[in-house]
Amino acid sequence: MITTHHCHRCGCRVLGVNGRYFCTRCEYANPSSEGTAPLPQAPPLP
């Protein structure tokens, strides 16, 4: 699920996946433990 947040460092509005995000303005990434749900798993490689 795409989620919208404000960056904890600079306040810029950012989009993320399940509560996880990376701010391109100040290069801040929130800890993965702050997510709202587990990230989807990638399919196995052939």
N, C-alpha and C positions, 0 to 999 in steps of 0.2 A: 504494500500500500504506500502510495506517495503521501508524505506528510510535510507540512509547512511549519517552520519554527523561526525564531530570531536567534542569531548567533550569540552564544554566551559571552564572546569576547568583544565584538564590535557592534552588535545589535542589528546587523544587516539581515534582511529576510532571506531565508534559504529554504530549499526543498531537499528532502531526504527520503530514505526508504525505511519504513517501520521505525521512525524516530531517530535514525542515525543520519548524520549529515556531515558534509565538509564545506566550509566557507571558503570560496575562492577569493574573497576580498582580503581576509586576514590570515588565511591558511590554517584555520582552526578546525579540528575534527573532534566532535564530542565522543566520549567513551562509548564503546559498544554496549556496555551495561545499561546505558540510558535508553536503549531501544524499547519500543512498546510491544514487540513480538519477535520471535526468532526469524532470522533471515531465511529466505528460501534457499534450498540446497540446489546446487548445480547438478545436472544429469551426469552420470558417470561417462568417462571418455571411452570411446569404442576400442 
